[in-house]
């Protein structure tokens, strides 16, 4: 079957999939392998990515995405040159949980209790590792040790000294650390070298997080992973340096038209400056566009021009490629050499399965997550007429807006420099809408994963990879192109 010819001009609502003989005993996402590549060197246990939009992904959203096995891309929608706020969001995610804390907050044994109190307050931690001038472990000092103690007292008089601590020499697995800490009933386990130099600290709280989030996306040190968006002009080189220093696991060079000379220059410049960095670039929607990015050595490609829920590019410019066709074009061009992120247009969970089949290794979600607790922005109450009761009730809403909407562009510009005409001259390619405020994004993600597992079951597959393999080997066994009436029967309720 010539898949590209078959899907030409088509998008998600143009297809159904033919049910096959199911083989999985359960549709439980905990039991079905949903692993997927976000980029060449970052694998996720769930194929979900939150969009780099200023009404979608900041630390709270990125944290939940990573805990649930996906990844969040923190937007660059902060004022040009104002890099600190994005850095703060990245830092907050990286500091959420650890495996081994390799740089625990410390204090010297001869410091005063007053200094220790200040240190705890500044860093927000309740336990300081006491380290002598040679870097050797001298003891541990907790908040309880210094409660009601004069600030002029000395740390070494209040700390639990090394001889009375349970300490592990060398590195240790989490399983072994948990065993040691349970056996000795301790909440903190310092790790030291043979000579006593501090190597790190393991806390019971972090171990617990590892247990409660078994699918979480973590870096080599056990911290949650997070990606950061940068642009291709302006402050992007400096922004990249700062977010990488804060621990960002990948840079996403995100511009509306990724198949462009500005993008090529940005990739070259970032590659030259930060050689080993994981670089994802986009957006493109054609085989030429995907190859253009691939040839420049990116580690992942974001696909989608105009399908987004907050996006008016196609209305205002008449350019774009229907998302299914775009995914098939890009997948055929890239042929598995780097992962693709299917970005935009997922309005119902069934479309998520299609985005993964047609080409996405992962999907990027914006409007599907809008209004949840973890999205940035305030809740606004608006009067709404309930048609059934004819009563007006106050309904909580949050704002969701395209990153190229006038509001988002205006907020990104330095208002002192930009006047209204300048802002309007930019030409908005995005919408700003109110969406009902709802609960945590966790339940939205859980529902999506359950529905994805049901799709896998209907396809007669046992895993996400198996689902994609079966479809890609014989797409004709699955694909049903819809008539106008079958589309209505399928998707209108
Ligand atoms: P969904 O459909 O999940 O799509 O809301 C999210 C994606 O939409 C893109 N995006 C925009 N596209 N103008 C555009 O042309 C905009 O203002 C805009 N804002 C977001 C972006 O790719 C995002 O990930």
Boltz pocket constraint, residues with backbone or C-beta under 6 A from the ligand:
constraints:
  - pocket:
      binder: B
      contacts: [[A, 51], [A, 52], [A, 53], [A, 256], [A, 283], [A, 304], [A, 306], [A, 307], [A, 308], [A, 309], [A, 310], [A, 311], [A, 312], [A, 313], [A, 343], [A, 344], [A, 345], [A, 346], [A, 364], [A, 365], [A, 366], [A, 367], [A, 368], [A, 401], [A, 402], [A, 403], [A, 404], [A, 405], [A, 429], [A, 430], [A, 431]]
      max_distance: 6.0
